[in-house]
Amino acid sequence: MASLQDIKRRIGSTKKTRQITAAMQLVSTAKLSKIQNSATGYHEYANRLKAVVGHLIEAHVLDNVDSAHLPMVAKRPVKKTGILLVTSDRGLVGSYNANIIKETNALMEKHNLTKENTVILAIGGNGADFYKQRGFSIALEHRGISDVPTFNEIRQLLKTVISLYEAEAFDSLHLVYNHFVNRLESEQRNTQLLPLTKDILEDMDDSHEHVAADFDVQSAYDSEPDSTAVLNVVLPQYIQSLVFEAVLDAKTAEHAASSTAMSSATDSADDLIGTLGLQYNRARQAQITTEITEITGGLVALE
């Protein structure tokens, strides 16, 4: 049995740990509220952009252009597949990172991808480190995303993703990230971003219908200078908006996961402190009983 001093030391260290986890829970909760407020405005912009793309689809603009002049639409043989995954830089976020890696591995298994035909683009250190240690090619590695990311902060990263695709560093691109559902739940999503096809755009654009009601538009577009030039401007912005929106979503889920993990750690610390308190009291009671027995035995011996 542990000594009273050992139990007392464990109670003290557990209380200090509890103070840290409780403080971290408060910090994560505050960050979660802040990013939710900050993301509201960007979601409005993203929905408007989705509406524009939705109208272009409805107007059959994609059907009337030569895909050879649209790098993001043109299909080519898939020699290498790019996977853009969003993880955190640090731990203490429960199963947040493990779920993303599991989803990414499932995607690879489904499409028969190996380290020879897969290129990793990692936002967040956990994903980069995991696949780097396993010999995968890391085409892009970005760490240090702020707690409430801004578009300007990762603008160059988004441009680099598109430039790598246009330079044929990979021939298709999938995006894997955690989608924030609520404070206690997130779900893993993986989406093919490139090359863009009409089917992919329609699948992505499930929100433009309710936004389109705000616009009074016709089903046909007159493009100036031409449809190809318009799409070469709109589609990169569309991809950038999807990636940035995923980063915001993933960061929101990260703060929620951190808050939940620290809440669980604090509750576990409370339980452990209670258990150790009982052990301490029982050990102290046993010690007192032993001392009384020894004193009584000594008195009996003296009589």
C-alpha positions as CSV (number, residue, x, y, z in Angstrom):
1,M,0.0,0.0,0.0
2,A,1.2,3.5,-0.8
3,S,2.4,5.6,2.1
4,L,0.4,8.6,3.3
5,Q,3.1,10.9,1.9
6,D,2.9,9.3,-1.6
7,I,-0.9,9.6,-1.6
8,K,-0.7,13.2,-0.4
9,R,1.9,14.0,-3.1
10,R,-0.4,12.4,-5.8
11,I,-3.4,14.4,-4.6
12,G,-1.3,17.6,-4.8
13,S,0.0,16.9,-8.3
14,T,-3.5,15.9,-9.6
15,K,-5.0,19.1,-8.3
16,K,-2.4,21.1,-10.1
17,T,-3.1,19.2,-13.3
18,R,-6.8,19.8,-12.8
19,Q,-6.2,23.6,-12.6
20,I,-4.3,23.4,-15.9
21,T,-6.9,21.4,-17.7
22,A,-9.7,23.6,-16.4
23,A,-7.9,26.7,-17.6
24,M,-7.3,25.1,-21.0
25,Q,-11.0,24.2,-21.3
26,L,-11.9,27.9,-20.7
27,V,-9.4,29.1,-23.3
28,S,-10.6,26.6,-25.9
29,T,-14.2,27.5,-25.3
30,A,-13.4,31.2,-25.7
31,K,-11.5,30.4,-29.0
32,L,-14.5,28.4,-30.2
33,S,-16.9,31.2,-29.6
34,K,-14.6,33.7,-31.3
35,I,-14.0,31.6,-34.4
36,Q,-17.8,30.9,-34.8
37,N,-18.5,34.7,-34.7
38,S,-15.6,35.4,-37.1
39,A,-16.6,32.7,-39.6
40,T,-20.2,34.0,-40.1
41,G,-19.2,36.8,-42.5
42,Y,-17.0,34.5,-44.6
43,H,-19.7,31.9,-44.9
44,E,-21.9,34.6,-46.4
45,Y,-19.3,35.4,-49.0
46,A,-18.7,31.7,-49.8
47,N,-22.4,31.2,-50.3
48,R,-22.6,34.1,-52.7
49,L,-19.7,32.7,-54.7
50,K,-21.3,29.2,-54.7
51,A,-24.4,30.9,-56.0
52,V,-22.5,32.4,-58.9
53,V,-21.0,29.0,-59.8
54,G,-24.4,27.4,-59.5
55,H,-25.8,29.9,-62.0
56,L,-22.9,29.2,-64.4
57,I,-23.8,25.5,-64.2
58,E,-27.5,26.2,-64.8
59,A,-26.6,28.4,-67.7
60,H,-24.5,25.5,-69.2
61,V,-21.5,27.8,-69.4
62,L,-19.2,24.8,-68.7
63,D,-20.7,23.0,-71.6
64,N,-19.9,25.8,-74.0
65,V,-16.2,26.3,-73.3
66,D,-13.1,24.3,-74.4
67,S,-11.8,22.6,-71.3
68,A,-8.3,22.5,-72.7
69,H,-8.1,26.2,-71.9
70,L,-9.3,25.7,-68.3
71,P,-6.5,23.9,-66.3
72,M,-8.9,23.3,-63.4
73,V,-11.5,21.6,-65.6
74,A,-9.3,19.8,-68.1
75,K,-9.0,16.1,-67.4
76,R,-5.7,14.3,-67.7
77,P,-4.4,10.8,-66.9
78,V,-4.1,10.5,-63.1
79,K,-0.4,9.5,-62.4
80,K,-0.3,11.1,-58.9
81,T,-3.1,11.9,-56.5
82,G,-2.9,14.8,-54.1
83,I,-4.5,14.7,-50.7
84,L,-4.9,18.0,-48.8
85,L,-5.6,17.1,-45.2
86,V,-6.2,19.5,-42.3
87,T,-5.0,18.5,-38.9
88,S,-3.8,20.4,-35.8
89,D,-0.3,21.4,-34.9
90,R,-0.6,20.2,-31.3
91,G,-2.2,17.4,-29.3
92,L,-4.6,17.5,-26.4
93,V,-7.6,17.4,-28.9
94,G,-8.9,13.9,-28.3
95,S,-9.3,11.8,-31.4
96,Y,-9.4,14.9,-33.7
97,N,-6.2,14.1,-35.6
98,A,-6.5,10.3,-35.4
99,N,-9.9,10.5,-37.1
100,I,-8.5,12.6,-40.0
101,I,-5.6,10.2,-40.5
102,K,-8.0,7.2,-40.4
103,E,-10.3,8.9,-43.0
104,T,-7.2,9.7,-45.2
105,N,-6.0,6.1,-45.0
106,A,-9.5,4.8,-45.9
107,L,-9.5,7.1,-48.9
108,M,-6.1,5.7,-50.0
109,E,-7.3,2.2,-49.6
110,K,-10.5,2.9,-51.6
111,H,-8.5,4.3,-54.6
112,N,-5.5,2.0,-54.3
113,L,-3.2,4.8,-53.4
114,T,0.3,4.2,-52.1
115,K,3.3,6.4,-51.2
116,E,4.5,6.0,-54.8
117,N,1.5,7.6,-56.4
118,T,0.3,9.9,-53.7
119,V,1.3,13.5,-52.8
120,I,0.5,14.9,-49.4
121,L,-0.4,18.5,-48.8
122,A,-0.6,19.0,-45.1
123,I,-2.1,21.9,-43.2
124,G,-1.2,21.2,-39.6
125,G,1.9,19.5,-38.1
126,N,0.3,16.2,-37.0
127,G,-0.7,15.1,-40.5
128,A,2.6,16.3,-42.0
129,D,4.7,14.4,-39.4
130,F,2.6,11.2,-39.7
131,Y,3.0,10.8,-43.4
132,K,6.5,12.1,-43.6
133,Q,7.6,9.4,-41.1
134,R,6.0,6.8,-43.5
135,G,7.9,7.9,-46.5
136,F,5.2,9.9,-48.4
137,S,6.1,12.8,-50.6
138,I,5.1,16.1,-48.9
139,A,4.5,18.7,-51.6
140,L,3.2,21.3,-49.1
141,E,3.5,21.7,-45.4
142,H,1.9,24.6,-43.5
143,R,2.1,24.9,-39.7
144,G,1.2,27.7,-37.3
145,I,-2.4,28.5,-38.5
146,S,-3.7,31.0,-36.0
147,D,-6.6,30.2,-33.7
148,V,-8.9,32.3,-35.8
149,P,-7.4,32.2,-39.3
150,T,-8.0,34.9,-41.9
151,F,-8.0,34.6,-45.6
152,N,-5.0,36.9,-46.0
153,E,-3.0,34.7,-43.6
154,I,-3.3,31.6,-45.9
155,R,-3.8,33.4,-49.3
156,Q,-0.4,32.3,-50.6
157,L,-0.9,28.8,-49.4
158,L,-4.2,28.6,-51.4
159,K,-2.4,29.9,-54.5
160,T,0.3,27.4,-54.1
161,V,-2.2,24.5,-54.0
162,I,-3.6,25.6,-57.3
163,S,-0.1,26.3,-58.8
164,L,1.0,22.8,-57.9
165,Y,-2.0,21.3,-59.7
166,E,-1.4,23.4,-62.8
167,A,2.2,22.4,-62.7
168,E,1.1,18.8,-62.7
169,A,2.7,17.9,-59.3
170,F,-0.5,15.9,-59.0
171,D,-3.4,15.2,-61.4
172,S,-6.3,15.1,-58.9
173,L,-6.8,16.6,-55.5
174,H,-8.9,15.4,-52.5
175,L,-9.6,17.5,-49.4
176,V,-9.9,15.7,-46.0
177,Y,-10.9,17.6,-42.9
178,N,-13.1,17.6,-39.7
179,H,-16.5,19.2,-40.1
180,F,-17.8,20.9,-37.0
181,V,-21.3,19.6,-36.1
182,N,-21.6,20.9,-32.5
183,R,-19.5,21.2,-29.4
184,L,-19.5,17.5,-28.7
185,E,-19.4,16.1,-32.3
186,S,-17.6,16.5,-35.6
187,E,-17.6,14.4,-38.7
188,Q,-14.9,13.6,-41.2
189,R,-15.3,14.8,-44.8
190,N,-13.4,14.1,-47.9
191,T,-14.2,15.8,-51.2
192,Q,-12.6,15.7,-54.6
193,L,-11.6,19.3,-55.5
194,L,-9.7,18.9,-58.8
195,P,-10.2,18.5,-61.6
196,L,-13.6,20.2,-61.5
197,T,-16.4,18.6,-63.4
198,K,-20.0,19.5,-63.7
199,D,-21.0,16.6,-61.4
200,I,-18.5,17.6,-58.7
201,L,-19.6,21.3,-58.9
202,E,-23.2,20.2,-58.5
203,D,-22.4,18.0,-55.6
204,M,-20.4,20.7,-53.9
205,D,-22.9,23.4,-54.6
206,D,-25.7,22.1,-52.4
207,S,-26.2,25.6,-50.8
208,H,-26.6,27.8,-53.8
209,E,-30.3,27.2,-54.2
210,H,-31.4,29.1,-51.1
211,V,-28.9,31.8,-51.8
212,A,-30.0,32.1,-55.4
213,A,-33.4,33.3,-54.3
214,D,-31.7,36.6,-53.3
215,F,-30.6,37.2,-56.9
216,D,-32.8,38.1,-59.9
217,V,-30.9,36.4,-62.7
218,Q,-31.6,34.9,-66.1
219,S,-30.6,31.3,-67.0
220,A,-28.2,32.6,-69.7
221,Y,-25.0,34.7,-69.3
222,D,-23.4,37.2,-71.6
223,S,-19.7,36.9,-70.8
224,E,-17.2,39.7,-71.4
225,P,-14.6,39.1,-72.7
226,D,-15.7,35.4,-73.0
227,S,-16.8,32.4,-70.8
228,T,-13.3,30.9,-70.6
229,A,-11.9,34.1,-69.2
230,V,-14.7,34.4,-66.7
231,L,-14.2,30.8,-65.5
232,N,-10.5,31.2,-65.3
233,V,-11.1,33.9,-62.7
234,V,-14.1,32.4,-60.9
235,L,-13.0,28.8,-60.6
236,P,-9.7,29.5,-58.8
237,Q,-11.6,31.8,-56.4
238,Y,-14.1,29.0,-55.9
239,I,-11.5,26.4,-55.0
240,Q,-9.7,28.9,-52.7
241,S,-13.0,29.6,-50.9
242,L,-13.7,25.9,-50.5
243,V,-10.3,25.2,-48.9
244,F,-10.4,28.3,-46.7
245,E,-13.9,27.4,-45.6
246,A,-12.7,23.9,-44.8
247,V,-9.8,25.4,-42.7
248,L,-12.2,27.5,-40.7
249,D,-14.5,24.5,-40.2
250,A,-11.6,22.3,-39.2
251,K,-10.2,24.9,-36.8
252,T,-13.7,25.3,-35.2
253,A,-13.9,21.5,-34.8
254,E,-10.4,21.6,-33.3
255,H,-11.3,24.1,-30.6
256,A,-14.5,22.1,-29.8
257,A,-12.4,18.9,-29.6
258,S,-9.9,20.6,-27.3
259,S,-12.6,22.0,-25.0
260,T,-14.2,18.5,-24.8
261,A,-10.9,16.8,-24.2
262,M,-10.0,19.2,-21.4
263,S,-13.4,18.9,-19.9
264,S,-13.0,15.1,-19.8
265,A,-9.5,15.5,-18.3
266,T,-10.8,17.8,-15.6
267,D,-13.6,15.4,-14.7
268,S,-11.1,12.5,-14.6
269,A,-8.9,14.6,-12.3
270,D,-11.9,15.2,-10.0
271,D,-12.6,11.5,-9.9
272,L,-9.0,10.7,-9.2
273,I,-8.8,13.3,-6.4
274,G,-11.9,11.8,-4.8
275,T,-10.5,8.3,-5.0
276,L,-7.1,9.3,-3.6
277,G,-8.9,11.2,-0.8
278,L,-10.6,8.0,0.2
279,Q,-7.3,6.1,0.1
280,Y,-5.6,8.8,2.2
281,N,-8.4,8.7,4.8
282,R,-8.4,4.9,5.0
283,A,-4.6,4.8,5.2
284,R,-4.6,7.5,7.9
285,Q,-7.3,5.6,9.8
286,A,-5.3,2.4,9.6
287,Q,-2.2,4.3,10.8
288,I,-4.1,5.7,13.8
289,T,-5.6,2.3,14.6
290,T,-2.1,0.8,14.5
291,E,-0.8,3.6,16.8
292,I,-3.6,3.1,19.3
293,T,-3.1,-0.7,19.2
294,E,0.6,-0.2,19.9
295,I,-0.1,2.2,22.8
296,T,-2.7,-0.2,24.3
297,G,-0.3,-3.1,23.9
298,G,2.5,-1.1,25.6
299,L,0.2,-0.2,28.6
300,V,-0.8,-3.8,29.0
301,A,2.8,-4.9,29.0
302,L,3.6,-2.4,31.7
303,E,0.8,-3.6,34.0
